[in-house]
Amino acid sequence: MKKTLALVLCILLASGFLFAQGAQETAAAKPAASDFHVGIVTGTVSQSEDDLRGAERLIQEYGSVSTGGIIQHVTYPDNFMDEAETTISVISGLADDPKMKAIIVNQAIPGTTEAFRRVKERRPDIFTIAGEAHEDPGVIQTSADLAVNNDFVARGYLIIRTAHELGCDTFVHISFPRHLSYETMSRRVAIMRATCEELGMKFVLETAPDPTSDVGVAGAQQYILEKVPAWIETYGKKAAFFCTNDAHTEPLLKQLLAYGGYFIEADLPSPLMGYPGALGIDLAAEAGDFAAILKKVEASVVAKGGAGRFGTWAYSYGYTTTAGLGQHAINVLKGESELLKLADIMKAYGKYTAGAKWNGAFYTDVNTGVRARNHILIYQDTYMMGKGYMGNADLIVPEKYFSIK
């Protein structure tokens, strides 16, 4: 009897050892999340807060590298145009980490292409992803494995169409030479102008200081504060206003709420883009809950008489692009998604935008008609506060606008 029990015990111990060994081998075959790191590069709170908050969301979910997680977040300088080498070093320096397998830059400001080129020279195994690329499509496509921009073609038409539907008779576009030198923005301006002409609206170009210039963010914002009353006097309260820079947005909203005028959506739309400061509301309690954020912002806009005049995307584009592209990279590295599959990219974005409709397509060069395989344009439906969604994600943009440059 004792011999039999001993034999059974030996068999059980051997079986347990083999099971444990098999489990270890299975685990080794499927790399854990900690087997790779993902680098996220954004601007600072003063230049692009939403982009940075998206990185914080990823850290909340996946942990920071410094505490054993997989997300390594760094920021580029506010004055990135004058500190190009620093910007390039910040981005390319992420490749020093041997576990780094993907680098996402949002917004992909000038210098990103060169930084990605340096990354690829040393570490061709790293995925390079550009969110809201500032450099021309033909440039960023040479070094980014994937580039994503807001759909400047479709939105050039849809923003004007929405303004017209709301009864606006004038559209005022506020920018500066650096931005207007970008192919994406200059092409959108041309589409906006053509749409205004077709719909019988007046199109106006106004210039404001570049926040990266000597006047800085504070000087650029002060300029907007001082100019809006005169613009309303000149163009009337049925004018819709649009600015291409995040820093200009808050003072523009503040003055339009006070003096009249319309604001369809920001260059990079979000209920957090300019609204909290312009309205003087604290959204700390609602942080990360965009349904609650939109509800509070909307209530404040309506209380100030802005119902039907102020719009946004229900979910922040900057926040969603950082978080969505980070999630997409993780999905790809885990073998759950394909890097250049549009449906997989939309799946990652959709994780952070429940209930909101998106539309998008691969970028097509206006000169050659060639469709890029690694560059997509996307947009979310427009939400006018006090009115609701405008249905823009379901509209078909007339084909002729895609050939305007």
N, C-alpha and C positions, 0 to 999 in steps of 0.2 A: 504493500500500500504506500509506504514511504517513498519507494523508488518511483512509483507511478506519479505521485504528487510532484516529486522533484523534476521528473521528465516534463510534466505539463507546465510547471513554472518556467523551465528553461525555454520551452517553445513559445510561451507568452512573452518572455523577455526578448527573445530573438525577433518575434513579430513586431513588438513595440519599437525595437531599434530600426528594423527595416521600414516601418511606417514613418518614423521620424525622419529617417534619411531620405525617403521618397518625398516627404513634404518639403524638406529643405531644397531638394533638387527642383521641385515644382516652383518654389518661391524664387529660386535663382533664375529660372527660365522666364519669369515675369518680373522685370525690374520694378522695385518700389518707386514711389514718387520721388523719394529722396535721392535716387540715383542720378538725377539731373537737376540743374538749376535753370531758371528763366530770368533774364535781365529785363527790367522795365525802366525806360528813361522818359521822364516828363519834364515839363517846365515847373517853376515854383508856384506857390499859392498866389503870388501877386500877378503872375502872367497868365497862368492857365490852371486855376484851382481844380476844375472838374477833372482834367486829365490826371492830376495827382491823386485825387480821391479815388479814382478807378484803381490806381496802384495800391492804395491802402486797402481797398476791398479784396484784392487778390492776396495781400499779406494776411488779412483777417481769415481768409479761407485756407490758404496754403502755408502760411508762416513765412517769416523772413529767414534768409540764409544765416543771419547772425544768431538766430535762436533754433537752428536745426531745420528750418523750413526750406522752401525751394525758390522763393522770390527775392531777387536782389534789386532794390529800387534806388536809383540815383537821379539827380536833377541836373539839367544844363543851366548855364548862366542866364539871368534875365536879359542881359545885354549881349545876346549870342551873336549878333552881327559883328560886333567889335571883338568878340572873344572866340573866334572860329576855332582856333587850335585847341583851346580849352574844351570846347564842345566836342570836337572830334576825339580828344583824349578821354573824355568822360564816357563816351559811347564805346570806343574801341577797347578801353581798359577793361571792360567786362569780360573780354576774351581771355584775360589772364587766369580766370577761374577754370580749372580743368573740367569741372562738372557743368560748366555753362553750355547749354545746347540750343538756346533761342534768345535773341535780343529783339525787343520791341521798342521802338521810339515813337512816342505820341506827345506832341506833334513832331513830325519829322522835319525839323527846321533845316535851313541851309547848312551844309556840312555833314548831313547824315549819309549822303552817297559816298563821300570820301571815307567816313568812319566805317561804313559797311565794307568798303573795298579793303581797308586795312584788316578788318576782322577776317574776311574771306582769305586773305593772303596767309594768315597765320592759322586760322581755324575754319577750314571749308566745311567742317561738320556742323557748324552753328547755323541755325535758321535766322535770317535777318528779315524783320517785318517792320514796314514803315506805316504808321498811322497818320492820316491827314498830312501827306507829304507836301512841303512847300516848294520843293524843287520841281522843275518841269517833268512831266510824265516820262519823256524819253530819257531823262537823266536818272531819276530814281529807279527806273526799271532795270538799269544796268547792274545794280548791286543789291537791290532788295529781292529776296525770294518771293515776297508778297508785299504789295502796296495797296492801301485803302484810302480813298478820299470820299468826302461828301460829294454827292452827285451835282457838281457845279453846272453841268449841262441841263439836266432836268429841273433843278431848282432855279436856274436863271429864268426859266419860263414859269414855273409854278408859283414862285414868290410874287411875281408881277400879276399873274392871273388871280391869285388870292386877294391882293390889294384891290384889283379892279372889281372883283366880286363884292368886296366890302364897301365900295363906293369911292375909293380914292381916285383922285384925278392927276396926282403928281407922285413921282418916285424919286427920292433923294438918296444917292449913293455916296457914302463918305469913306474916303480911303487916303492913300498916300503913294508916292512913286514906287517904293520898294514892293508893296503888295501888287500894284498894278503891272509890275514887270513879270509877275508870275503868270505862266500860260493859263493855269486853272482860273485865276481871278480875272484876267483880261478877257478871256473867252466868255466867262459868265457875264461880265459887264456888257459885252457885245450882244449876248442873247437877251439880257434885260432890256437894253435899249431897243432892240428889234421888237420885242414883245410889247413894250410901251407904245411904239409906233403903230403896231397892228391894232391895239386896243384903244387907241386915241388918248393915251396918257402922256404927260410931259415927263421927260427923263432929265435929271440934273446930276452932274458930278460936282461934289464938294470935296475939298482937300482939308485934312487935319494933320497935325504933327504925328510923326512916327514915334511911338513910345520907346523905341530902342535908340532914338537920337539923343542929342544933348539935353533936351528938355525933360526926358525921362517920362515915366508913367504919370507922375503927378502933373507935369506941365501939359501933357497931351489931354488928360482928363479935364483940367481947368479950361482949356481951349473949348472943348465941347460944351461945358457948362455955360460958358459965356456966349457961344454962338447960336445955340438952339433957339432962344427967344427971337433972335433976328431972323433965323431961317423960317420959323413959324409965321412971322410977320410977312415974310417975302412969299412963301409958298402956300400958306394957308393951312387950316386945320384938317383938310382932306388930303394932306400929303403923307405918304408913307416913307419912313426913314430906315436906312440899312447901313451898317458900318462893318468893315472887314476885320477890325481888330477887337480882341476881347476886352482890352483895357478901356476902349471907348464906349463899351456897351452900357455900363452902369450909369455914367453921367448922362448919356443920351436918353435912357429910360426915365431917369429922374426928371429931366426937363420936359420930356414929352407928356409925362403924367401931370406935370404942373401947367403946361402951356397948350397942350393939344397935339394932334397928329397921331399917326398910326405906326406900329412896329409889328411887322408880320412874324419874323423870327430872326434870331441872331445868325451870324456867319457860321458859328458852331453851336446850334441851338441847345438850350437847356433851361429848365425853370430856375436853375441856380445861376445861370449866366446873367449877371447884372441885377437881377430882380431883388434878391435879399437886401443889398445895399441901397438900391434905389427906393425900395419900399420901407426900409428901416425895420425889417422883421428878423427875428432870431429863429433859425431853423435847426438849432443844435439838437432839440428833442426829436426832430424828424430825420436826422442824419441817416442816409442810406435807404430811406423809405420814400421812393419817388412818388408814389400815389399820395402819401401824406404831404410831401413837399409841394406838389402841384396844387393840391386842395388848399393849402394855406396861402400860397402865392396868389392863386386865383381869387380867393376871398378878399385878399388885400387889394388886388387890382380893381376888382368890382367895387369895393368900398370907396376907392378913390375916383370912381367914375370912368374907369378904363375898360369896362365890359365891351367885348367885340372889337377892341382897338389894339390889343396886345396879345401876341402869340408866342409859341415856343414849340419844341418837341416835348412830349410828355416825359420822356427820359433823356437825360443829358447825352449828347453825342460824344463829348470829350470823355466823360466817365465810362460810357458804354464801349467806346473804341479801345480805351486802355484795358478795361476788364475783359471785354469780349475777345480782343486779339491775344491777350494773355491766356485766356481759357482755351482759345483755339490752338495756340502753341502747345499747351499741355495735352490737349486731346490728340494732337498729331504725334507728339513724343510718346504717348501711351499706345499709339497704334489704333486709336479710335476714330480718327478723322484723316482726311487727305488735305494737305496744305492748300491746294488751289481749287478745291471743290466749293463752289458758291453755296450750295446747300449746307455744307459743314460750317462755313463761316457764319452764315445766317443763324445756324443752330446755336453757335457760341454767343452771338449777339443777343439772340432771343432769350437766353438764360437770364439776362439782366433787364429785359423789357417786356414783361408779361402783359399781353393785351394790346400792345402797340403794333401797327403794321409797318413793315419795311418793304422797300423795293430796291432793286439794284441790277447792275449788269457789268460785264467786263468793259474796260475803257477801250474806245476806238479812236485812233489817231485821225484828226480832222483832215490832215493833209494827204495821208496815204490810204485811209480807209482800213488800215490793218488793226485788227483787234488784239490787244495785249493779252497774254496768257497769265500774267502775274500781277495785274492791276485791276481792282474793281472800284466801282463808284456806287455808293449807297445813299438812301435817304429814308427818313421816317415821316409819317403823316404829320401835317401841321395841326396844332391845337390852338384855337383862339379862345382865350380865357373869357368866360361868360357866354360862350357860344358853342364850343365843342370842336370835335375833329372836322376838318374840311374835306376829307376824302381824297387828299392828294396822292396817297400811295396807290390808289386804284385808277388814277387818270393815265391816259396815254398822251405823252408829249408829242406834238406834231413832228414828223420826221424832219421837216425843213430846218428846225432849230439845231439839229445835230451837225449840220454842215456850216453853221455860222462861226466865224473866227475873227 
